[in-house]
Amino acid sequence: ADETNEPVVSDSQEQTPTESLEESIETQDTMEESNETTESTDPPKSTEEQNEENLPEENPPEENPSEENLPEITETSAPAPSKTVEENDNEENAIVSTTDSNPFNLLTPDIVLRIFSLLDIPELVNLQLVCQEWFAYCRCDTLWGALYDTTDWTLSPPPMELEEATWYDLYRLHYVKEMDQLNTEYYVEEEEDEMQLLYNLLQSTEEITPQKLRSLLEMEDFVTSLQNGDDMVLTFLEMPTTIVAMMNLLFKEHHDPDNIQSQRIVHIIVQTLVSGIITDVFIINPDLLDALFDQLDELDLRGPGALTKGGCIAKIISILFEKFTTQIIGHLVGRETFIPTLLFNIHDQNLMEILFKFVDCDLSHQWLYEADLMTKLISLLHKDEPIETQDNAANVLVNILGLCQAWPQSVLINDMLNNDIITGSIIGYMESKPLTGESIKLGLRVLIAILGLISDELEDPPVVVTLLANSISFFAGLLQNSDEIEKPESFVMSTGPVEKGFGFVRLGILELLVSLLYTGFPIVVEFMLEEAVFTIVLDLLFQYPWNNIIHNQISQLYSGLFCCNNPEVIQAVLVDSNLPTRIAEAHKNENSVGYLGHLRELANELVRASKMCEMIADYLKGLPAWQSFVEQDLKEFNLIECVVQDDYLDYENQYFQEQYDEYEMVENPDSDVVISEDFESASSDEF
């Protein structure tokens, strides 16, 4: 027997729970017949007959007997060891006992069922796990039939598909059916309560506060009704007070970027405010537009959540401007704080995108001009401003000037080209003491962008060209000596060490001089000649033999010079810089350098210029080194480098013909390929 005092059953005697329960009941009846004295209140005494029948000694009753009636406990008074089923095959009604007496085994099935009937259903389910005998009791039809009859069912019994279904199975299926019905009713009732709460909030006459609006947006029914286009929800959202509450919740309340619910509310508000229904309400009600731009004026885009708030208000204004361009411009004309607010938040890329959208529409140029947009942007290029603000202002100016190129007749372009205050402010910003490399580089970027607005239709030089031409001396001085503003470090190249880098400031000055020269106004060349700019840049070319970036800029500068219509200026530059002789001597240098290709380009352009101008030709004829270089070295390099022939480069290129003759087709008599006579006699024109 095991520790639970269960009857030991052999493998051949396994029975179902119901059969086990019936056998257990018969066993209890046998116990009653063989122990008629169990109902007595006196303690039982051990007898030889009881020992022979191998019955366990009964425990004392609940009453406290006197010590005189207690049996003497000795070694011989201990119960006999339990027997296995195999040893008691002939004793069908005997109860297998264990070394420990178990009072439960002495109870009749009726008593056990009465006890179990007092338990609740979870306890009955748990008792099934104790032992096989208890499992049979807990599945007894008598027990579950009584439970089923005493339960107040609200639904009809479920259909039973099994023929041998028990009361336990019927109770379980009926219970599951009842619980499913209760859960369904609960959720339906809860949903009805939420919808009623939603309608009560929408119909409330109380003031709509951000807190009330937040509670609405957190309700799933509200979002679902909004997506489904519920009339009551849309009517609620179209109210101006609701729109103002949404803007207050969006821009004045804190939104945690890590909180999904908070970001969900932000998304719902933005999508609602940019919807077609709400944007129409904005245009109909100018007070709402004022409320929107008031939010922009009060917005702190340097505090927490600035990126989210800036992106939201930029999207709302952008959608309104795209749909109602003229109405928005007309509204902003009378609002003087809009442009200053944008420039105050110049660090915010989202708001700058709004400004770029306005500039990209020619309808807004007159308003932007009257609002002094460009002048206010230039005023941010001041050394008293933080360097971040200066850099942002320069970037915004360059982007705006690039957008304006699509409208060459725009008032904004005319203002930039002919406003001496704007150009003078930029030049003064760069020349102000102490000189700084950052301020000069930012000013150069803006000036180059302004020069890009000049069209070929202009006959007279604009103010910006005149002022820059008068400032060439300042830039020429920086080309010669930029140690005060930047000190490029030395570095090592594959060709050898470089003691001092060229620097970004001087590179920017070269770009400015090239842009200024290519405007085509004679005043620029005259000032460059006066300040010996061409000689300075040629010296820089030889000083930095491997900096191909500056070689390209210097080559463009001389190409622009050769295109001018003033031979005297060209000859003066050639004399001052000694360009022809230096080109010829550079090709005799045995050291490897990187500027020879650019020098040969300049040499070919100089040859063309001499063909066009007799004054230049006469000057070059007086330079023996140049003439020798043109007739020998330049001609040979032009053949090798396949320089395109034109009317001014009259030489015959036999290089390719000679190479072609080396690969002349030879007819093979053994080959199957037949060359027709027509092909052999075909002229080159036919090809």
C-alpha positions as CSV (number, residue, x, y, z in Angstrom):
1,A,0.0,0.0,0.0
2,D,1.2,3.6,-0.7
3,E,1.4,6.5,1.7
4,T,-2.2,7.7,0.9
5,N,-3.7,4.5,2.3
6,E,-5.2,3.7,-1.1
7,P,-6.1,0.1,-1.8
8,V,-3.3,-1.5,-3.9
9,V,-4.7,-2.6,-7.2
10,S,-2.8,-4.8,-9.6
11,D,-2.4,-4.0,-13.3
12,S,-4.9,-6.7,-14.2
13,Q,-7.5,-5.2,-11.9
14,E,-7.5,-1.5,-13.1
15,Q,-11.0,-0.1,-13.1
16,T,-12.8,3.0,-14.2
17,P,-13.5,5.8,-11.6
18,T,-17.2,4.8,-11.4
19,E,-16.4,1.1,-10.9
20,S,-13.8,2.0,-8.3
21,L,-16.4,4.1,-6.5
22,E,-18.9,1.2,-6.4
23,E,-16.3,-1.2,-5.2
24,S,-15.3,1.3,-2.5
25,I,-18.9,1.5,-1.4
26,E,-19.1,-2.4,-1.1
27,T,-15.8,-2.3,0.8
28,Q,-17.3,0.1,3.3
29,D,-20.4,-2.2,3.8
30,T,-18.1,-5.1,4.6
31,M,-16.4,-2.9,7.1
32,E,-19.7,-2.2,8.9
33,E,-20.6,-6.0,9.1
34,S,-17.2,-7.0,10.4
35,N,-17.0,-4.2,12.9
36,E,-20.4,-3.8,14.7
37,T,-18.7,-2.3,17.7
38,T,-17.5,0.8,15.7
39,E,-20.7,2.7,16.8
40,S,-19.9,2.3,20.5
41,T,-18.5,5.2,22.4
42,D,-16.1,2.9,24.3
43,P,-12.6,2.5,22.9
44,P,-12.2,-0.8,21.1
45,K,-10.1,-3.6,22.5
46,S,-7.7,-5.8,20.5
47,T,-8.9,-9.4,20.2
48,E,-7.5,-12.5,18.6
49,E,-10.4,-12.6,16.2
50,Q,-9.6,-9.1,15.0
51,N,-5.9,-10.0,14.6
52,E,-6.8,-13.1,12.5
53,E,-9.1,-11.1,10.2
54,N,-6.3,-8.5,9.8
55,L,-8.6,-5.6,10.7
56,P,-7.0,-2.3,11.9
57,E,-7.5,-1.2,15.4
58,E,-10.0,1.6,15.7
59,N,-9.0,5.0,16.9
60,P,-10.6,6.4,20.1
61,P,-13.7,8.5,19.6
62,E,-13.8,12.2,19.9
63,E,-14.7,12.0,23.6
64,N,-11.8,11.9,26.1
65,P,-11.9,8.5,27.8
66,S,-10.3,8.0,31.2
67,E,-6.8,6.7,31.4
68,E,-8.1,3.4,32.8
69,N,-9.9,2.5,29.6
70,L,-7.0,3.4,27.3
71,P,-5.3,0.3,25.9
72,E,-1.8,-0.4,27.0
73,I,0.6,0.4,24.2
74,T,3.2,-2.3,23.8
75,E,5.2,-3.7,21.0
76,T,2.6,-6.4,20.5
77,S,-0.3,-4.0,20.3
78,A,0.9,-2.3,17.0
79,P,-1.2,-3.1,14.0
80,A,-0.1,-5.7,11.6
81,P,1.7,-4.8,8.4
82,S,-0.5,-4.3,5.4
83,K,-1.0,-7.0,2.9
84,T,-0.9,-6.7,-0.8
85,V,-3.8,-7.5,-3.1
86,E,-2.1,-10.7,-4.3
87,E,-2.1,-12.1,-0.7
88,N,-5.8,-11.3,-0.2
89,D,-7.3,-12.6,-3.4
90,N,-9.6,-14.9,-1.4
91,E,-10.8,-12.1,0.9
92,E,-12.9,-10.0,-1.6
93,N,-14.5,-7.8,1.1
94,A,-11.4,-7.2,3.2
95,I,-10.0,-3.7,3.4
96,V,-6.3,-3.3,2.7
97,S,-4.8,-1.4,5.6
98,T,-1.4,0.3,6.1
99,T,0.9,0.6,9.0
100,D,-1.0,3.9,9.8
101,S,-4.7,3.8,10.5
102,N,-6.7,6.3,8.3
103,P,-10.1,7.4,9.7
104,F,-11.3,8.3,6.2
105,N,-11.3,4.7,5.2
106,L,-13.8,4.0,8.0
107,L,-16.4,6.5,6.5
108,T,-19.3,5.2,4.5
109,P,-19.8,6.5,0.9
110,D,-22.9,8.3,2.0
111,I,-20.9,10.2,4.7
112,V,-18.2,11.0,2.2
113,L,-20.6,12.3,-0.4
114,R,-22.3,14.4,2.3
115,I,-19.0,15.9,3.2
116,F,-18.1,16.6,-0.4
117,S,-21.5,18.1,-1.1
118,L,-20.6,20.8,1.4
119,L,-17.6,21.9,-0.7
120,D,-17.7,24.5,-3.5
121,I,-16.8,23.6,-7.1
122,P,-13.1,24.8,-7.1
123,E,-12.5,22.6,-4.0
124,L,-14.1,19.6,-5.7
125,V,-12.0,20.1,-8.7
126,N,-8.8,20.3,-6.6
127,L,-9.8,17.2,-4.6
128,Q,-9.8,15.1,-7.7
129,L,-6.0,15.4,-7.8
130,V,-5.5,13.9,-4.3
131,C,-5.9,10.2,-5.1
132,Q,-7.8,7.8,-7.4
133,E,-10.4,7.1,-4.7
134,W,-11.1,10.8,-4.2
135,F,-11.2,11.3,-7.9
136,A,-14.0,8.7,-8.1
137,Y,-16.0,10.4,-5.3
138,C,-15.6,13.9,-6.9
139,R,-16.9,12.6,-10.2
140,C,-19.8,10.7,-8.7
141,D,-23.1,11.3,-10.6
142,T,-25.0,11.5,-7.3
143,L,-22.9,14.5,-6.2
144,W,-23.0,16.4,-9.5
145,G,-26.6,15.5,-10.2
146,A,-27.6,17.2,-6.9
147,L,-25.3,20.2,-7.7
148,Y,-26.9,20.5,-11.1
149,D,-30.5,20.4,-9.7
150,T,-29.7,23.0,-7.1
151,T,-28.0,25.5,-9.4
152,D,-30.0,28.4,-10.7
153,W,-29.4,28.2,-14.5
154,T,-30.5,31.0,-16.7
155,L,-30.0,29.2,-20.0
156,S,-31.4,25.9,-21.3
157,P,-29.2,22.8,-21.0
158,P,-26.6,22.4,-23.8
159,P,-27.1,19.6,-26.2
160,M,-25.1,16.4,-25.2
161,E,-23.4,14.7,-28.1
162,L,-21.9,11.9,-26.1
163,E,-24.1,8.9,-25.2
164,E,-22.3,8.0,-22.0
165,A,-22.1,11.6,-20.7
166,T,-22.2,12.0,-16.9
167,W,-23.7,14.7,-14.7
168,Y,-20.3,16.1,-14.3
169,D,-19.9,16.6,-18.1
170,L,-23.4,18.1,-18.3
171,Y,-22.6,20.5,-15.4
172,R,-19.3,21.6,-17.0
173,L,-20.8,22.3,-20.4
174,H,-23.8,24.1,-19.0
175,Y,-21.4,26.2,-16.8
176,V,-19.2,27.2,-19.8
177,K,-22.4,28.2,-21.7
178,E,-23.5,30.4,-18.8
179,M,-20.1,32.1,-18.4
180,D,-19.9,32.9,-22.1
181,Q,-23.3,34.5,-21.9
182,L,-22.3,36.6,-18.9
183,N,-19.1,37.8,-20.4
184,T,-20.9,38.8,-23.6
185,E,-23.4,40.8,-21.6
186,Y,-20.7,42.4,-19.6
187,Y,-18.7,43.7,-22.5
188,V,-21.8,44.9,-24.3
189,E,-23.0,46.7,-21.2
190,E,-19.5,48.2,-20.7
191,E,-19.4,49.3,-24.4
192,E,-22.8,50.9,-24.0
193,D,-21.6,52.7,-20.9
194,E,-18.5,54.1,-22.7
195,M,-20.6,55.3,-25.6
196,Q,-23.0,56.9,-23.3
197,L,-20.1,58.6,-21.4
198,L,-18.7,59.8,-24.8
199,Y,-22.0,61.3,-25.9
200,N,-22.4,63.0,-22.5
201,L,-19.0,64.6,-22.8
202,L,-19.6,65.7,-26.4
203,Q,-23.0,67.3,-25.4
204,S,-21.7,68.9,-22.2
205,T,-22.0,72.6,-22.1
206,E,-19.0,73.0,-19.8
207,E,-15.9,74.8,-21.1
208,I,-13.7,72.6,-23.2
209,T,-10.4,72.3,-21.4
210,P,-7.2,70.5,-22.5
211,Q,-7.8,68.0,-19.8
212,K,-11.3,67.2,-21.0
213,L,-10.1,67.0,-24.5
214,R,-7.3,64.6,-23.5
215,S,-9.8,62.3,-21.7
216,L,-11.8,62.2,-25.0
217,L,-8.8,61.4,-27.1
218,E,-7.8,58.6,-24.8
219,M,-11.2,56.9,-25.4
220,E,-11.1,54.3,-28.1
221,D,-14.8,54.9,-29.0
222,F,-14.0,58.6,-29.7
223,V,-11.1,57.6,-32.1
224,T,-13.3,55.0,-33.8
225,S,-16.2,57.5,-34.1
226,L,-13.8,60.0,-35.6
227,Q,-12.5,57.6,-38.1
228,N,-16.0,56.5,-39.0
229,G,-17.1,60.2,-39.5
230,D,-19.6,60.3,-36.7
231,D,-21.7,63.5,-37.1
232,M,-21.7,64.3,-33.4
233,V,-17.9,63.9,-33.1
234,L,-17.3,66.0,-36.3
235,T,-19.7,68.7,-35.1
236,F,-17.8,68.8,-31.7
237,L,-14.5,69.1,-33.5
238,E,-15.6,71.9,-35.8
239,M,-16.4,74.2,-32.9
240,P,-13.9,77.0,-32.5
241,T,-13.6,76.4,-28.8
242,T,-12.6,72.8,-29.5
243,I,-10.0,73.8,-32.1
244,V,-8.5,76.3,-29.6
245,A,-8.4,73.5,-26.9
246,M,-6.7,71.2,-29.4
247,M,-4.0,73.8,-30.1
248,N,-3.5,74.5,-26.4
249,L,-3.2,70.8,-25.7
250,L,-0.8,70.3,-28.6
251,F,1.5,73.3,-28.0
252,K,1.2,74.2,-24.3
253,E,1.1,70.7,-22.7
254,H,4.1,68.5,-22.2
255,H,4.3,65.4,-24.5
256,D,6.6,62.6,-23.5
257,P,8.4,61.3,-26.6
258,D,8.8,57.9,-25.0
259,N,5.1,57.6,-24.0
260,I,3.1,55.9,-26.8
261,Q,-0.2,57.2,-25.6
262,S,1.1,60.8,-25.5
263,Q,2.5,60.6,-29.0
264,R,-0.8,59.0,-30.2
265,I,-2.7,62.0,-28.9
266,V,-0.3,64.4,-30.7
267,H,-0.8,62.5,-34.0
268,I,-4.6,62.5,-33.7
269,I,-4.7,66.3,-33.0
270,V,-2.4,67.1,-35.9
271,Q,-4.2,64.9,-38.4
272,T,-7.5,66.5,-37.2
273,L,-6.2,70.1,-37.5
274,V,-4.9,69.5,-41.1
275,S,-8.1,67.7,-42.3
276,G,-10.2,69.4,-44.9
277,I,-13.1,70.2,-42.5
278,I,-11.0,71.9,-39.9
279,T,-8.8,73.9,-42.4
280,D,-12.0,75.3,-43.8
281,V,-13.0,76.5,-40.4
282,F,-9.6,78.2,-40.0
283,I,-10.2,80.2,-43.2
284,I,-13.8,81.1,-42.3
285,N,-12.8,82.2,-38.8
286,P,-9.8,84.7,-38.9
287,D,-9.7,84.6,-35.1
288,L,-8.6,81.0,-35.3
289,L,-5.7,82.0,-37.6
290,D,-4.7,84.6,-35.1
291,A,-4.9,82.0,-32.4
292,L,-2.6,79.7,-34.5
293,F,0.0,82.3,-35.1
294,D,-0.2,83.4,-31.5
295,Q,0.7,79.9,-30.6
296,L,3.8,80.3,-32.9
297,D,4.8,83.5,-31.2
298,E,4.6,82.0,-27.8
299,L,6.2,78.7,-28.7
300,D,9.4,77.8,-26.9
301,L,11.4,75.9,-29.5
302,R,14.5,75.5,-27.3
303,G,12.8,73.7,-24.4
304,P,11.7,70.0,-24.0
305,G,9.6,68.7,-26.8
306,A,10.6,71.5,-29.2
307,L,11.2,69.3,-32.1
308,T,7.8,67.7,-31.9
309,K,6.0,71.1,-31.4
310,G,7.9,72.8,-34.2
311,G,7.2,70.0,-36.6
312,C,3.5,70.0,-35.8
313,I,2.9,73.8,-36.2
314,A,5.0,73.8,-39.3
315,K,2.9,71.1,-40.9
316,I,-0.4,72.9,-40.0
317,I,0.8,76.2,-41.4
318,S,2.2,74.5,-44.5
319,I,-1.1,72.7,-45.3
320,L,-3.0,75.9,-44.8
321,F,-0.7,77.8,-47.1
322,E,-0.9,75.1,-49.8
323,K,-4.7,75.1,-49.8
324,F,-5.4,78.8,-49.2
325,T,-2.3,80.6,-50.5
326,T,-3.8,84.0,-51.1
327,Q,-5.9,84.0,-47.9
328,I,-2.9,83.1,-45.8
329,I,-0.7,85.8,-47.4
330,G,-3.4,88.3,-47.0
331,H,-3.7,87.5,-43.3
332,L,0.0,87.6,-42.7
333,V,0.4,91.0,-44.4
334,G,-1.2,92.6,-41.4
335,R,0.7,90.5,-38.9
336,E,4.0,92.1,-38.2
337,T,5.3,89.5,-35.8
338,F,5.4,86.5,-38.2
339,I,8.7,87.1,-39.9
340,P,10.5,88.1,-36.6
341,T,9.2,85.0,-35.0
342,L,10.5,82.8,-37.8
343,L,13.9,84.5,-37.6
344,F,14.0,84.2,-33.8
345,N,13.6,80.4,-34.3
346,I,16.1,80.3,-37.2
347,H,17.7,77.2,-35.6
348,D,14.5,75.2,-36.2
349,Q,14.6,73.5,-39.5
350,N,10.8,72.8,-39.6
351,L,10.0,76.6,-39.4
352,M,12.7,77.4,-42.0
353,E,10.9,75.0,-44.3
354,I,7.8,77.2,-44.0
355,L,9.9,80.2,-44.9
356,F,11.3,78.4,-48.0
357,K,7.8,77.5,-49.0
358,F,6.8,81.1,-48.9
359,V,9.9,82.2,-51.0
360,D,9.2,79.4,-53.5
361,C,5.9,81.1,-54.3
362,D,6.2,84.3,-56.4
363,L,2.9,85.6,-55.0
364,S,4.5,86.1,-51.6
365,H,7.6,88.0,-52.8
366,Q,6.1,91.4,-52.6
367,W,4.9,90.7,-49.0
368,L,8.3,89.4,-48.1
369,Y,10.0,92.4,-49.6
370,E,7.8,94.8,-47.7
371,A,8.5,92.8,-44.5
372,D,12.2,93.4,-45.0
373,L,13.0,89.7,-44.9
374,M,16.4,89.9,-46.5
375,T,17.5,92.9,-44.5
376,K,16.5,91.2,-41.2
377,L,18.3,88.0,-42.3
378,I,21.5,90.0,-43.1
379,S,21.3,91.7,-39.6
380,L,21.8,88.3,-38.1
381,L,25.3,88.2,-39.7
382,H,26.8,90.1,-36.8
383,K,29.6,89.1,-34.6
384,D,27.6,89.9,-31.5
385,E,25.3,87.1,-32.4
386,P,26.1,83.5,-31.4
387,I,28.2,81.7,-34.1
388,E,25.4,79.2,-34.4
389,T,22.9,82.0,-35.3
390,Q,25.4,83.4,-37.8
391,D,25.8,80.0,-39.5
392,N,22.1,79.4,-39.6
393,A,21.4,82.9,-41.1
394,A,24.0,82.3,-43.8
395,N,22.5,78.9,-44.7
396,V,19.0,80.3,-44.9
397,L,20.2,83.2,-47.1
398,V,21.9,80.9,-49.5
399,N,18.9,78.6,-49.8
400,I,16.5,81.6,-50.3
401,L,18.8,83.1,-53.0
402,G,18.9,79.7,-54.8
403,L,15.1,79.6,-54.8
404,C,14.9,83.1,-56.1
405,Q,16.8,82.2,-59.3
406,A,13.6,81.0,-60.8
407,W,12.2,84.5,-60.9
408,P,14.9,86.9,-62.2
409,Q,12.5,89.8,-62.2
410,S,11.5,89.3,-58.6
411,V,11.6,92.3,-56.2
412,L,13.6,90.2,-53.8
413,I,16.3,89.7,-56.4
414,N,16.4,93.4,-57.3
415,D,16.6,94.2,-53.6
416,M,19.6,91.9,-53.1
417,L,21.5,93.2,-56.1
418,N,20.9,96.9,-55.7
419,N,20.5,97.4,-51.9
420,D,23.8,99.0,-50.8
421,I,22.8,98.4,-47.2
422,I,22.7,94.6,-47.7
423,T,26.0,94.4,-49.6
424,G,27.7,96.9,-47.4
425,S,26.6,95.1,-44.2
426,I,28.0,91.8,-45.5
427,I,31.3,93.4,-46.5
428,G,31.5,95.2,-43.2
429,Y,30.7,92.0,-41.3
430,M,33.7,90.4,-42.9
431,E,36.1,93.3,-42.5
432,S,35.2,94.2,-39.0
433,K,38.0,93.7,-36.4
434,P,39.0,91.3,-35.2
435,L,39.1,89.3,-38.4
436,T,37.8,85.8,-38.0
437,G,37.9,83.0,-40.5
438,E,34.3,81.9,-39.7
439,S,32.8,85.4,-40.5
440,I,34.7,85.7,-43.7
441,K,33.7,82.3,-44.9
442,L,30.0,82.9,-44.1
443,G,30.1,86.3,-45.9
444,L,31.8,84.8,-48.9
445,R,29.1,82.1,-49.2
446,V,26.3,84.7,-49.2
447,L,28.1,87.0,-51.7
448,I,28.7,84.2,-54.1
449,A,25.0,83.3,-53.9
450,I,24.1,86.9,-54.6
451,L,26.4,87.1,-57.7
452,G,24.6,84.0,-59.0
453,L,21.4,86.1,-59.4
454,I,22.9,88.4,-62.0
455,S,21.6,87.7,-65.4
456,D,23.1,88.4,-68.8
457,E,20.4,90.9,-69.6
458,L,21.8,93.5,-67.2
459,E,23.7,96.3,-69.0
460,D,25.0,98.3,-66.1
461,P,26.7,96.7,-63.1
462,P,24.5,96.4,-60.1
463,V,25.4,97.8,-56.7
464,V,26.7,94.6,-55.4
465,V,29.3,94.3,-58.2
466,T,30.5,97.9,-57.7
467,L,30.9,97.5,-54.0
468,L,32.7,94.2,-54.3
469,A,35.0,95.6,-57.0
470,N,36.0,98.4,-54.7
471,S,36.7,95.8,-52.0
472,I,39.1,93.7,-54.1
473,S,42.1,95.1,-52.3
474,F,40.8,93.5,-49.0
475,F,40.5,90.1,-50.7
476,A,43.8,90.4,-52.4
477,G,45.5,91.1,-49.1
478,L,44.0,88.0,-47.6
479,L,45.2,85.9,-50.5
480,Q,48.7,87.0,-49.9
481,N,48.6,86.6,-46.1
482,S,45.9,84.8,-44.2
483,D,47.9,83.9,-41.1
484,E,45.8,86.3,-39.0
485,I,42.5,84.5,-39.7
486,E,43.5,80.8,-40.1
487,K,46.5,78.7,-39.6
488,P,46.3,75.5,-41.6
489,E,48.4,72.8,-40.2
490,S,51.2,71.1,-42.1
491,F,50.6,67.6,-43.5
492,V,52.3,64.9,-45.5
493,M,51.2,63.8,-49.0
494,S,52.5,61.0,-51.1
495,T,54.5,63.6,-53.0
496,G,56.1,64.9,-49.9
497,P,55.4,67.2,-46.8
498,V,53.4,70.4,-47.1
499,E,54.4,73.0,-44.6
500,K,51.2,75.0,-44.8
501,G,47.8,74.2,-46.3
502,F,46.0,76.6,-48.6
503,G,43.0,77.1,-46.3
504,F,39.3,77.4,-46.8
505,V,39.2,81.2,-46.5
506,R,41.5,81.7,-49.5
507,L,39.7,79.1,-51.4
508,G,36.4,80.9,-50.8
509,I,38.1,84.2,-52.0
510,L,39.1,82.5,-55.3
511,E,35.6,81.3,-55.8
512,L,34.3,84.9,-55.2
513,L,36.8,86.4,-57.6
514,V,35.9,83.9,-60.3
515,S,32.1,84.6,-59.8
516,L,32.8,88.4,-59.8
517,L,34.9,88.2,-63.0
518,Y,32.4,86.2,-64.9
519,T,29.7,88.8,-64.4
520,G,31.4,90.4,-67.4
521,F,31.5,94.0,-66.2
522,P,34.8,95.8,-67.2
523,I,35.0,97.5,-63.8
524,V,35.9,94.1,-62.2
525,V,38.9,93.4,-64.5
526,E,40.2,97.0,-64.0
527,F,40.2,96.6,-60.2
528,M,41.8,93.2,-60.4
529,L,44.5,94.6,-62.6
530,E,45.0,97.5,-60.3
531,E,45.4,95.2,-57.2
532,A,47.6,92.6,-59.2
533,V,45.2,89.8,-58.5
534,F,46.3,87.8,-61.5
535,T,49.9,87.9,-60.5
536,I,49.0,86.9,-56.9
537,V,47.0,83.9,-57.9
538,L,49.6,82.7,-60.4
539,D,52.2,82.7,-57.6
540,L,49.8,80.6,-55.5
541,L,49.5,78.1,-58.4
542,F,53.3,77.5,-58.4
543,Q,53.4,77.6,-54.6
544,Y,51.0,74.7,-54.3
545,P,52.0,72.4,-57.1
546,W,49.6,69.6,-56.1
547,N,46.4,71.5,-55.1
548,N,44.3,70.8,-58.2
549,I,41.3,72.6,-56.6
550,I,43.0,76.0,-56.6
551,H,44.6,75.2,-60.0
552,N,41.1,74.9,-61.5
553,Q,40.0,78.2,-59.9
554,I,43.1,80.0,-61.1
555,S,42.7,78.6,-64.6
556,Q,39.1,79.8,-64.7
557,L,40.2,83.2,-63.6
558,Y,42.7,83.6,-66.5
559,S,40.2,82.1,-69.0
560,G,37.7,84.9,-67.9
561,L,40.5,87.4,-68.5
562,F,41.2,86.2,-72.1
563,C,37.5,86.5,-72.9
564,C,37.3,90.2,-72.1
565,N,37.2,92.7,-75.0
566,N,40.1,94.9,-73.8
567,P,43.5,93.8,-75.3
568,E,45.3,96.4,-73.4
569,V,44.2,94.9,-70.1
570,I,45.1,91.4,-71.2
571,Q,48.6,92.5,-72.3
572,A,49.1,94.4,-69.1
573,V,48.2,91.2,-67.1
574,L,50.6,89.1,-69.2
575,V,53.4,91.6,-68.7
576,D,52.8,91.9,-64.9
577,S,52.4,88.2,-64.3
578,N,54.9,87.0,-66.9
579,L,52.5,84.2,-67.7
580,P,53.9,83.0,-71.1
581,T,57.5,82.7,-70.0
582,R,56.5,81.0,-66.7
583,I,54.4,78.4,-68.7
584,A,57.4,77.6,-71.0
585,E,59.8,77.3,-68.1
586,A,57.5,75.1,-66.1
587,H,57.6,72.4,-68.8
588,K,61.4,72.3,-68.6
589,N,61.3,71.5,-64.9
590,E,62.3,67.9,-64.3
591,N,60.4,67.7,-61.0
592,S,56.9,66.2,-61.1
593,V,54.2,68.7,-60.5
594,G,50.4,68.7,-60.8
595,Y,49.6,72.0,-62.6
596,L,51.1,71.4,-66.0
597,G,47.8,70.3,-67.5
598,H,46.1,73.6,-66.4
599,L,49.0,75.6,-67.8
600,R,48.7,73.9,-71.2
601,E,45.0,74.8,-71.2
602,L,46.0,78.5,-70.6
603,A,48.6,78.2,-73.3
604,N,46.1,77.1,-75.9
605,E,43.7,79.9,-74.9
606,L,46.6,82.4,-75.1
607,V,47.3,81.1,-78.6
608,R,43.7,81.6,-79.6
609,A,43.8,85.1,-78.1
610,S,46.9,85.9,-80.2
611,K,45.0,84.8,-83.3
612,M,42.2,87.2,-82.5
613,C,44.2,90.2,-81.3
614,E,47.2,91.5,-83.2
615,M,48.4,93.4,-80.1
616,I,48.7,90.2,-78.1
617,A,50.3,88.4,-81.0
618,D,53.0,91.0,-81.4
619,Y,53.8,90.8,-77.7
620,L,54.1,87.0,-77.8
621,K,56.3,87.0,-80.8
622,G,58.9,88.9,-78.8
623,L,59.2,86.0,-76.3
624,P,61.6,83.4,-77.8
625,A,60.9,80.9,-74.9
626,W,57.2,81.1,-75.6
627,Q,57.6,80.6,-79.3
628,S,59.8,77.6,-78.9
629,F,57.4,76.1,-76.4
630,V,54.4,76.6,-78.7
631,E,56.1,75.1,-81.8
632,Q,57.6,72.1,-80.0
633,D,56.3,71.1,-76.6
634,L,52.7,72.4,-76.9
635,K,52.2,70.9,-80.3
636,E,53.4,67.5,-79.1
637,F,51.2,67.6,-76.0
638,N,48.2,68.6,-78.0
639,L,48.7,65.6,-80.2
640,I,49.0,63.3,-77.3
641,E,46.2,64.8,-75.3
642,C,43.9,64.9,-78.3
643,V,43.1,68.6,-78.1
644,V,40.2,69.5,-80.3
645,Q,41.3,71.4,-83.4
646,D,39.6,74.7,-84.2
647,D,40.2,77.7,-86.4
648,Y,42.9,79.1,-84.0
649,L,44.9,75.9,-83.5
650,D,46.0,75.1,-87.1
651,Y,48.0,71.9,-86.8
652,E,47.5,68.5,-88.4
653,N,47.1,65.6,-86.0
654,Q,48.8,62.6,-87.7
655,Y,49.0,60.6,-84.4
656,F,45.9,58.6,-84.9
657,Q,46.5,58.0,-88.6
658,E,49.9,56.5,-87.8
659,Q,48.4,54.3,-85.1
660,Y,45.6,53.2,-87.4
661,D,48.1,52.1,-90.1
662,E,49.7,49.7,-87.7
663,Y,46.4,47.8,-87.5
664,E,45.7,47.7,-91.3
665,M,43.5,44.7,-92.2
666,V,45.4,42.0,-94.1
667,E,43.4,39.6,-96.2
668,N,43.9,35.9,-95.3
669,P,43.5,33.6,-98.2
670,D,42.6,30.7,-95.9
671,S,39.9,32.7,-94.2
672,D,36.2,32.2,-94.9
673,V,35.5,35.9,-94.6
674,V,35.0,37.5,-98.0
675,I,35.7,41.2,-98.3
676,S,33.6,42.6,-101.2
677,E,34.9,44.9,-103.7
678,D,32.2,47.5,-102.8
679,F,33.6,47.6,-99.3
680,E,37.1,48.1,-100.5
681,S,36.2,50.9,-102.9
682,A,33.9,52.6,-100.4
683,S,35.0,56.2,-99.6
684,S,35.3,57.5,-96.1
685,D,32.3,59.8,-96.8
686,E,30.1,56.8,-97.3
687,F,30.9,55.6,-93.8
